[in-house]
Amino acid sequence: MSRPRAAAIVSLVLFDIDGTLISAFGAGLRSLQEAFGEVFERPDAAGALPPHWFAGRNDLWIFRKVALAVGVPASDYERRYPELEAAYLRRLRENMRGWKGARVLPGVRELLEKLSSDGDGGRDLGLVTGNLEEGARIKLSAFGLEGFFPAGGYGTDAAERHEIARIARLRFERRKGRSFPPGEIALVGDTVHDIIAATACGYRSVAVATGTTPSSALAATAPDLLMEDLSDPAPLLELLGAT
């Protein structure tokens, strides 16, 4: 685990979802497969791309790449995308109910409770995720985590993760009626895309090796802090100025 660099107090902490807060343990891929089978009669869709391609990617990017890989004509995809999205979200909602293996990752619930508590100054918590906004809510609500995150940036907002991260900041500025300088924001994620996005936006970057990306690959992006998981929050709290 790397040690945090000195930083100003962080007032807004943004989190990725999959591999950072929770493991859906394949529920999303199964839902995507079922949706492609229902709408385009392509039940083999989930196997069309290597699994590592999905890590840290935007849902809209994934849907389009899968459609191309299984031979769905572009015109058909564009015309029937609303059906595909509706089918995916319906299947995701069904699959997340009691999905075997899906879980909150170590230390996450305790960390969120501490960061959002009045005793710790009540830092604002938000999301930066490639999930569709409704998909994000479905995944978080399966574990009772949705209440921690009043706003964020989602895969429905932009194609690139740094743009999603920028939109999350703007949403919080509108909600709170004040500016959030980049140095007061931290982004926590489990893929190189998260760390690259944080760096591009000037945010503090925290990499957690709880997803599919090896620690060595995360370290190569030079995050401000690299952690194996969130079970011991002390280094992260130090980075945030919470100790």
Backbone hydrogen bonds, N-H to C=O, Kabsch-Sander energy under -0.5 kcal/mol:
donor,donor_aa,acceptor,acceptor_aa,energy
2,S,226,L,-1.1
10,V,240,L,-2.5
11,S,184,E,-1.9
12,L,184,E,-2.0
13,V,124,D,-2.7
14,L,12,L,-0.5
14,L,186,A,-3.4
15,F,126,G,-2.4
16,D,188,V,-2.4
19,G,22,I,-3.2
20,T,17,I,-1.6
21,L,17,I,-2.5
22,I,17,I,-1.9
23,S,103,R,-2.7
27,A,24,A,-1.6
30,R,26,G,-2.5
31,S,27,A,-2.1
32,L,28,G,-2.4
33,Q,29,L,-2.6
34,E,30,R,-2.5
35,A,31,S,-2.3
36,F,32,L,-2.5
37,G,33,Q,-2.1
38,E,34,E,-2.2
39,V,35,A,-2.7
40,F,36,F,-2.0
41,E,37,G,-0.7
42,R,36,F,-1.5
45,A,42,R,-1.5
47,G,44,D,-1.2
48,A,45,A,-2.1
53,W,50,P,-1.9
54,F,51,P,-1.6
55,A,52,H,-0.6
57,R,54,F,-1.9
59,D,130,G,-3.1
62,I,58,N,-2.4
63,F,59,D,-3.0
64,R,60,L,-2.0
65,K,61,W,-2.6
66,V,62,I,-2.7
67,A,63,F,-2.4
68,L,64,R,-2.2
69,A,65,K,-2.4
70,V,66,V,-2.1
71,G,68,L,-1.0
72,V,67,A,-2.8
77,Y,73,P,-2.5
78,E,74,A,-2.5
79,R,75,S,-2.0
80,R,76,D,-2.3
81,Y,77,Y,-0.8
84,L,80,R,-2.1
85,E,81,Y,-2.9
86,A,82,P,-2.1
87,A,83,E,-2.6
88,Y,84,L,-2.7
89,L,85,E,-2.6
90,R,86,A,-2.2
91,R,87,A,-2.6
92,L,88,Y,-2.8
93,R,89,L,-2.3
94,E,90,R,-1.8
95,N,91,R,-3.1
96,M,92,L,-2.4
97,R,94,E,-0.9
98,G,96,M,-1.1
99,W,96,M,-0.6
102,A,99,W,-1.7
103,R,23,S,-2.3
105,L,21,L,-2.4
108,V,105,L,-1.9
111,L,107,G,-2.1
112,L,108,V,-2.7
113,E,109,R,-2.3
114,K,110,E,-2.1
115,L,111,L,-2.8
116,S,112,L,-1.9
117,S,113,E,-0.6
117,S,114,K,-0.9
120,D,117,S,-1.0
121,G,118,D,-1.9
122,G,117,S,-2.2
123,R,115,L,-1.5
124,D,11,S,-2.2
126,G,13,V,-2.4
127,L,151,A,-1.1
128,V,15,F,-2.3
129,T,153,G,-2.1
136,A,132,L,-2.7
137,R,133,E,-1.9
138,I,134,E,-2.3
139,K,135,G,-2.3
140,L,136,A,-2.4
141,S,137,R,-2.6
142,A,138,I,-1.2
143,F,140,L,-1.6
144,G,141,S,-0.8
145,L,140,L,-2.4
148,F,145,L,-1.7
149,F,146,E,-1.5
153,G,127,L,-2.7
155,G,131,N,-2.9
156,T,131,N,-0.5
157,D,154,Y,-2.1
158,A,154,Y,-0.8
163,E,160,E,-0.5
164,I,160,E,-1.8
165,A,161,R,-2.5
166,R,162,H,-1.8
167,I,163,E,-2.4
168,A,164,I,-2.1
169,R,165,A,-1.7
170,L,166,R,-2.1
171,R,167,I,-2.3
172,F,168,A,-1.9
173,E,169,R,-2.2
174,R,170,L,-2.0
175,R,171,R,-2.3
176,K,172,F,-2.7
177,G,173,E,-1.6
178,R,173,E,-0.9
184,E,181,P,-2.5
185,I,182,P,-1.7
186,A,12,L,-2.2
187,L,204,R,-2.8
188,V,14,L,-3.1
189,G,187,L,-0.5
189,G,206,V,-2.5
194,D,191,T,-0.5
195,I,191,T,-1.5
196,I,192,V,-2.7
197,A,193,H,-2.0
198,A,194,D,-2.3
199,T,195,I,-2.4
200,A,196,I,-2.4
201,C,197,A,-1.7
202,G,198,A,-0.9
202,G,199,T,-0.7
203,Y,198,A,-2.4
204,R,185,I,-3.0
206,V,187,L,-2.6
207,A,225,L,-3.0
208,V,189,G,-2.1
209,A,227,M,-2.4
210,T,208,V,-1.0
211,G,208,V,-0.5
213,T,190,D,-0.5
218,L,214,P,-2.0
219,A,215,S,-2.9
220,A,216,S,-1.4
221,T,218,L,-1.4
222,A,219,A,-1.9
224,D,205,S,-0.9
225,L,205,S,-1.4
227,M,207,A,-3.0
230,L,106,P,-0.8
237,L,233,P,-2.8
238,E,234,A,-2.2
239,L,235,P,-2.0
240,L,236,L,-2.2
241,G,237,L,-0.7
241,G,238,E,-0.8
242,A,237,L,-3.4
